[in-house]
Amino acid sequence: MQNITENIYYVGVNDRNKSLFEGLWPLPNGVSYNSYLIDDEKVCLIDTVEVDFFIQFIEHIHEVIGDRPVDYLVVNHMEPDHSGSLALIRKYYPEIKIIGNKKTFQMMEGFYGISDGTIEVKNGDTLSLGKQTLSFVLTPMVHWPETMVTLCGTTLFSGDAFGCFGALNGGIVDEQINCDTFWLEMVRYYSNIVGKYGTPVQNALKKLAGVKLDYICATHGPVWHQYIDRVVAEYDRMSRYETKPGLVICYGTMYGNTERAAEVIARAASEAGVKDIVMYNVSKTHHSYIIRDVFRYRGLVVGAPTYNTALYHEMDVLLSELAGKDIKNHLLGWFGSYGWASKAVSEIQRWNDERLHFEAVGEPVEIKQSLTAETKAQCEALGRALASALIGAPAVDDNH
């Protein structure tokens, strides 16, 4: 339990044991499940926590209000890491009124069999707690259809919006902690969890434009206070798919030939002036980090060998994941290798034609067995072409 403002308390918990968020995304620094309590004439709980942490959660609530009842529970988001304690809360506080929108209650009955003791709110509705008044703003598809946010004065309870991976190590509010580790984890969280829904995020930001905010209380990560402008600007940038003129090079390799081609492309792009270049082996690095950097940088190069007369499996998976994010405004170059049957290059092109729809740059490079002087020169040309498209560097090297 920690006081955020005069009558708003943090009653969330940390999960330092889970290794994969949603069974998919690595949590090297854990994750927090944030819940908040407003202590007014009426006591209001904002979201709950993952059910495994209910004992800690109820202890935190009791630290604030003792044996007083909780009058209201606002459900901003129905994902079970936030709504998982709903049924148990009802057992502790049988008279509690659950506040949500129409789609909230459809999900709540399906997940937990709860259909009574509810108060439905629509966009713009308000609820008085005494000294404080709550205002509700519906933000559908950020990133589920029932999502909404709740305003209490200048404090925004934002659900998953503005959240990030990482447990909270003592401090709760950003000004109390060193936030360096959270910035890239915010990008990784957004790109992997919310990234598909750029337009709904933009719509939500427009609804909140002009609202004075002193605190943003998300359901994961720090409470934002000192860095509100930076956090909102970052979400605005990512949801508009704005990027830096950098290059992500990711490759699959079995015996090192495709990897050597990737190194040649990277060197050529660097020599042509691209400073921000990151390289990933798709079989070694978890794809969540690759997706994060695709959201950061405009240029992408992918390369892989042919495998079982198809595209190397891990590259196929990555391209499927990228396609599922509906990423826009990116440049793509690609290359592939084969030992006896060519397929990788044509399969990558098919992915781009049918699903990715990125702007193709340069000539794809196809390598039979290993690099030759000719295919090395083609890789260099591909690197320079990406550099030219990214930063306006010359695409042609007079020495080649």
HELIX and SHEET records of a PDB file:
HELIX    1   1 VAL A   51  PHE A   53  5                                   3    
HELIX    2   2 PHE A   54  ILE A   65  1                                  12    
HELIX    3   3 PRO A   80  SER A   83  1                                   4    
HELIX    4   4 LEU A   86  TYR A   92  1                                   7    
HELIX    5   5 LYS A  102  TYR A  112  1                                  11    
HELIX    6   6 ASP A  174  GLN A  176  5                                   3    
HELIX    7   7 ASP A  180  TYR A  189  1                                  10    
HELIX    8   8 TYR A  190  VAL A  194  3                                   5    
HELIX    9   9 GLY A  195  TYR A  197  5                                   3    
HELIX   10  10 GLY A  198  LEU A  208  1                                  11    
HELIX   11  11 ILE A  228  SER A  239  1                                  12    
HELIX   12  12 ASN A  257  GLU A  271  1                                  15    
HELIX   13  13 HIS A  287  ARG A  296  1                                  10    
HELIX   14  14 HIS A  313  GLY A  324  1                                  12    
HELIX   15  15 ALA A  344  TRP A  351  1                                   8    
HELIX   16  16 ASN A  352  LEU A  356  3                                   5    
HELIX   17  17 ALA A  373  ILE A  391  1                                  19    
SHEET    1   A 7 GLN A   2  ASN A   3  0                                        
SHEET    2   A 7 ILE A   8  TYR A  10 -1                                        
SHEET    3   A 7 TYR A  36  ASP A  39 -1                                        
SHEET    4   A 7 VAL A  43  ILE A  46 -1                                        
SHEET    5   A 7 TYR A  72  VAL A  74  1                                        
SHEET    6   A 7 LYS A  97  GLY A 100  1                                        
SHEET    7   A 7 THR A 118  GLU A 120  1                                        
SHEET    1   B 2 VAL A  13  ASP A  15  0                                        
SHEET    2   B 2 VAL A  31  TYR A  33 -1                                        
SHEET    1   C 2 LEU A  20  PHE A  21  0                                        
SHEET    2   C 2 TRP A  25  PRO A  26 -1                                        
SHEET    1   D 5 THR A 126  SER A 128  0                                        
SHEET    2   D 5 THR A 133  LEU A 138 -1                                        
SHEET    3   D 5 MET A 148  CYS A 152 -1                                        
SHEET    4   D 5 THR A 155  GLY A 159 -1                                        
SHEET    5   D 5 TYR A 215  ALA A 218  1                                        
SHEET    1   E 4 ILE A 277  ASN A 281  0                                        
SHEET    2   E 4 LYS A 244  TYR A 251  1                                        
SHEET    3   E 4 TYR A 297  TYR A 307  1                                        
SHEET    4   E 4 ALA A 310  LEU A 311 -1                                        
SHEET    1   F 5 ILE A 277  ASN A 281  0                                        
SHEET    2   F 5 LYS A 244  TYR A 251  1                                        
SHEET    3   F 5 TYR A 297  TYR A 307  1                                        
SHEET    4   F 5 LEU A 331  TYR A 338  1                                        
SHEET    5   F 5 GLU A 359  ALA A 360  1                                        
SHEET    1   G 5 ILE A 277  ASN A 281  0                                        
SHEET    2   G 5 LYS A 244  TYR A 251  1                                        
SHEET    3   G 5 TYR A 297  TYR A 307  1                                        
SHEET    4   G 5 LEU A 331  TYR A 338  1                                        
SHEET    5   G 5 VAL A 365  LYS A 368  1                                        
END                                                                             
